[in-house]
Amino acid sequence: MAATPEISSQLYLESKNAILGYLVQNIDQKLLEKGDEALLRRRVEELVDEKLRAERLPYPRQIRNRLVSDMADEILGYGPIEPLLRDPTVTEVMVNRADQVYCERFGKIELADIQFRDNDHIRHVIDKIVTPLGRRVDESSPMVDARLPDGSRVNAIIPPLSLNGPVLTIRKFSVDPYTVEDLIGFGSLTQQMAAFLAACVKVKLNIIVSGGTGSGKTTLLNVLSSFIPEGDRIVTVEDAAELKLHQQHVVRLESRPPNIEGEGEVKIRDLVRNCLRMRPDRIIVGEVRGGEALDMLQAMNTGHEGSISTVHANTPRDALSRLETMVMMAGMDLPSRAIREQVAAAVHLIVQIGRMSDGSRKVINVSEVQGMEGNVIVLQDLFTYQQKGVGEGGKVLGSMQATGMVPKFMERFNSAGCHLPAEMFKRSGESR
């Protein structure tokens, strides 16, 4: 009698391949087209049992159930990564190669206990994602950005650009986006800072959320957007629609990549220009990364205050430099001083968010743009995160503190009826 194989053993993987081939040959195409998941799962279970009986494999119920689940994921979902996509604690899935799949949980990256059969298996899953979207991945087009039906962002890159074989990265979409109360509970910001940022949004300050990759910029942008009054007309512009606003008067625009023939592309910049003709009260650009920065700054300077966007940068000062560089990418031959004057006049506040060593995300700077001094944009920190050390389990210890500086736009709060206590800005000890 053959030995009972472990789930991770080579024999189990070989059995999976054999059963998958049997499924492909015997499952009814009409049943697949019908799309009834319950019926499909029952049929998959029957075929798995048929194959196990025919091969006389002494699999215990636990492994038999795992086989049924794996085969259903192959037929109905995205293969080995399907359990990770269903897991609400997983925020990112990274397939480096067939036998190396990582995932991010609670801000920490860990090696997942799954693997693909080979590179062709990864390619099959990539094709399964992009083909329904009218996209393709091949040697002539070896990179693709796409979106799963639930809104999760997908990036795939294959040889010859990727030397290790096909690489797949999925940033999962949150069905229930975090609220400001969640961020306060996580320690990402304080109650005091949340009240300040809510007031900044309500009085229509132009805000840039700055941070590195995976630092939580989109999450914070979504929270800031929740402070916009219900009566305002909001137009959002995104590469991949991730924002989930609960206001009623929202128009969502999403860029479009070129089709297989290389035509039909609609860039973020085209959408930013178009939304100016849509009578917006607020413009929210998911991420500024090119020439659209010029159009966004001009909109902020011409009556569309209260706009919010994100930018990739490690500090508030870097965010200003990035904006300047991106304006230059618009192809306008503007002197540096003119660009800086545009930035200084348009942007009121920069909120810097970072991912700490323990995986937590925290707002680490809230800085006011105070104008120009010579050729330099003047920045003033209002709140800063002071790290005190590292505690048990690597947990970062620290607190958000006011710097003692009162923002120049304080009178704007008073005029709008947003009366913030002066004590909020006093330098103090720990604020939480």
N, C-alpha and C positions, 0 to 999 in steps of 0.2 A: 504493500500500500504506500502511495506516495506521501511524502511529508507535507504537513499543512503549511503553506507559505505565509510569510508575513506580508502585510500590505505593501511595505516598501521594498520587498525583495524583487529580484530580477524575474523570478517565475511569475509573480503577480503582474508585472509590467507586460510580460510576454502574453499572459492570459488576457489582459486588457486589449492588447492589439488584436488577438485572435477573435475575441468577442465583438470588438468594434467592426471588424471585417464581416463577421456573421450578421451583425445588425444592418450594416449598409446593404448587404445582399438581400435581406429578408424583410426589412421594414417597408410597409406600403407607402409609396410616394403620395398617394391621395390623402393618407393620414397626416403626412408631414405638411401638405398644402393646406389641410383643414385647420391646423394650428391649435387643436384642442389639447392643451398640455396634460390634462388628467388622463385622457385616452392614450396619449403618446407614452406617458410614464408607465401605464399598465402594460402596454405592448412591449416596451423596453424590458420590463420586469419578466414578462413571459419568455422573451427571446433569450435573455441572460440565463434563466433557469433551464431552457432547452439546451443551450450550449454547454452549461456546466454538467447536465446529465449525460450528454453525448460524450463529453471528454472524461467523465467520471472523476472530476476533481473534488477532493474531500474538503471543500471550503466550509468553515464554520459560518453561522448566520451573520456574524459581524462583518466578515469579509465579503460575503455574498451581498449584503446590503450596501456595502461600500462600492462594490462593482456596479450594482444597479444605479446608485447615485452618480458614479463617474460616467457611466454610459449615457444617462439622461442628460448630464452636463454637456457631453460631446454632441448629442443630437439636438438638444433644445437650447443650449447656451454656448459659452465660450471655453469649453473644455476644462483643463485643470485649474484655470484661474477663476472659474465660476463661484466656488465656495468663498474665495476672497472678496469677490464683488458683492456677494450676499452678506458678508460679515460687516455689521454696522460699525465695528471698532476699527476696521481697516480704512485708511484714508488714501492710500496710494499703493499701486501694484507695479512692480518693476521686473520685467522679464529680461535678464541679461543674456541668457542662453538656455538651451533645453533643460539642463540640470541645475540651473541657478535662478531661482525666482525669489525676489525680496518683496516685503510689504512694509508699510509704515503703520504702526499702531501707537496712539497716544504720543505722537511726535518722535517715536523711536523706530529706527529701521531694523528689521530682523529677517533672517533667512526663513522662507516658508517651506513647509514640509510637502512640497508638490514638485512635480517635474513634467516636462513634455517628453514625447517619444524621441523627437529629433527636431532639426531645424524646419523640416517640411511641415511638421505639426504646428509650429509657431506661425509659419506662413499661412497655413490653413485658417487659423484663428484670426489673424490680421485680415485676411481676405473676407472672412465672415463678418467682420466689423465694417469694413470700408465699402464692400461691393454694393450693399443696399443703399448706400449714400451716393452711388454713381461715381465713386472714386476707385483708383487702382494703385497698386504698388508693384513696380517691376523695375528692371534695370534703367529704363528711360525716366522713371519717376520713383526714385528710391526712398523718398520721404513723404509722409502724409500726416496731417492733423485732421482728426475727425471727432465725432461726438456720439456716444452711445445714446440709445433712446431715452435713458433716464437723465441725460445731460452731462454724464461724466466725460472728461476730456481725454482723448486718446492721441498719442504720438507713436508712430512706427517708423523705423528706419532699417533698411536692409542692405546687404552687400551690393555694390562694392564700397559704399560709404561706411557701413559697419563691418569691422574686420572680424568680429566674433560671431557673425551670423545675424539673423533678424533680432531686433531689439524692440520691445513693446513697453510703453509706459502709460499707465492709466491713472489720472487724478479723479478720484471718485466725487460724484455730485451728492451733496447733502440734501436729502428729501425734506428734512426739517432743519432749516438753517438756524445757526446759533443766534440767540437774542442777546441784548445788552446784559440781561441778568445772568445769562450763561457765562459771558466773558468776565463779568465781575466775580462770579463763582469760581472760575478757573484761575483768577488772579491776573488776568491779562490787562485789566485796568481797574481803577478804583471807582467807588460810587461818586466821589467828588469829580473825578475826571470825566466820567460818563455824563454828569450834569453839565459840565462845561462844554463838552463836545456837542451835546444835544442843543444847547443854546447857540453854539456856533452855526449849526446847520439851520436852525430856525430863523436866525437873522441873516441868512443867505451869505455867509462867508464862503469863498472859494477854497476848497480843501484838497490837498494832495496827500494820499496815503502812500508812504514809501516803505520799502522793505525788500529783503532778499527772496529768492525762490523758496516757496513753501513756508513763508513766515506768517501767513494768515492775512494777507492784504485784502483778498476778495471777501473773506469773512467779515473783516472790519468794515470794508466798504458797504457791505450789505446791512450791517448794524447801523452805520451812519445814515444810510438811506432811509432806515426805518423812522428817523426823526423828522423827515420831511412832512410838512402838514398835508392833510388829506386832500385839500382843495387844489394843490399845485399839479400842473401838468408835467409829468416826468417822461423824458425820452432817454432810454438807455442804449448805449452802443457797445457791442462786445464782439470779440473774435469768436468765442464759444459762449453761448448764453448760460451764465451761471447764477446771476443775480436773481433773487426771489423776493420781489417787493410785494408788500401786502396792500399798498394803496390801490384805489380803483383806477385812477386816471394815469395809467402807465402805458407807454408805447415802447416795445422792445425791438431793437434793430440788431441784426447779426451779419457780420461780414460773410462773403462767399468766396471760396477758393476757385481757381480756374477749373473748368471741366477737363475731360480726357483729351479734348482737342486743344487745351490751353487757352480757352476763351471763357468769357462770362465772369471774370473775377470782379468782385466788388470789395474794395479796401475799406479799412476803418476810416481813412481820411474822407472817402466819398460819403460815408454815412454821417460823419460829423458835419460836413458841409450841408448835407441834405436836411439834417435835423434842425438846422437853423431856420429852415423854411416851414417848420412844423409847429411854430408858436409854442416852444417849450418854456416852462417856468424854470425847470431844472434840467441840466444835461449831465448824465452820468456816463463816463467813458470807463469801461471795465479795466483797460490798461492802455496807457500811452506808450508807444514804443517806436514811433517814427515821425514822419512829417505832419501827422495829424495834430501834433503838439502845437504847431503854429495856429491852426484853425481853432483849437480849443482855447488857447490864450486869447485870441481875438474875440471869441464868443464871450469869454469871461469879462473882457474889457468893454464890451458893447451891449450891456444890458442883460446878459444872461448870468447874473450872479447866483450864487448858491450851487454852483457846479462842483462835482466831486469826481476824482479820478485816482488811479494808482500808477506808480512808476517803480521800476526795479532800481533800488539804490540802497546803500548800506548806512547812510547818514542823511540828515536833512540837507546839509551842504552839498553832498553828492547828488541829491535829488534835483537841486537847482542846476547843477552842472549838466546833469542828464537832460533836463528840459531844454537847456541852451543848445546842447548838441543835437537834440531831436528837431528843434526849430530849424537848425542849419540843414537838416536832411530834407526839409520841404523844398529846397532848391531856390529859395529866395536869397538874393545877395544882400543880406543885411549886416551892418557892422555889429560887433559883439556888444557894444554899449546899448544899441537900440534893442537888441534881443533881451538883454538883462533888464532894461527899463520895462519891456513888455511883461517879463516874468514878475518883476517886483510889483508892477501895477495890478496884475491879474490875480496872483496867488496871495491869500491871506494867511494860511495856516498849513504847516506840514506836520503830519502825524506819522512818526517813525515806529514801525513794529518790527520785532525781531524774534527769531527762534533761539531759545536759550540752550545751554548744554544738556539740560535734562529733558529736552523735547518740548517744553512749554513755550507758548507764544505770549509775549508781553509787549505792551506799548512802552517804548523806552525813551521817547522824546516827543514832546509837543512844542513846536517852535513857531513863533510868529515871524512873518516876513514884514519888516518895518520900513522898507524902501531902499533907496540907493544912497551910498556915501562914496562919492568919487565914482570909480568904476566897479565898486563892489556892492553886491546885494547884502543888506544888513539883516541878520537873523538873530532872534532873541529867544532863548529857551524859556518856556513858561513852566513846564513840568519835566522832570528827568527821573529815570529809574536808577536807583543806587543799589548795586549788588553788594551784599555784605559778605558773601561767602557761599559755601556749598555744604548742605546738611546731610542727614542720613539718606542713603539711597541715591546720592548724587543730586538731590533736590536743591535748586538754586534758591538762595535766601536773599531777600532785599525788599525794597519798598519804593513806591513812587512818591516823589517829593516836589513841592512847589519851589521855585527858585527865588521867590520874593518879588518877581517882576510882574507888574500889572500890564495887561495888553493895551496897546494903543486904541484898539477898537472897543474898549469898555463902554464908551458913551453910546456906541451902536446898540449894545445890549439894553441900556436904560431906555433909549428911544423906542425900542421895540417892545418894551414891557417885560424883558427878561432880566430880572434883578438878581444878580449873583452876589453872594456875600463877599465882601472884601477879604475876609479871613481865608477864602479859598486860595488866594495867591500868596499868602504869607509863608515865608520860609519856616519850616517846622521840622520836628523830628519825624519819626515814622508815621505814615499816614494810614497804615492798615496793620 
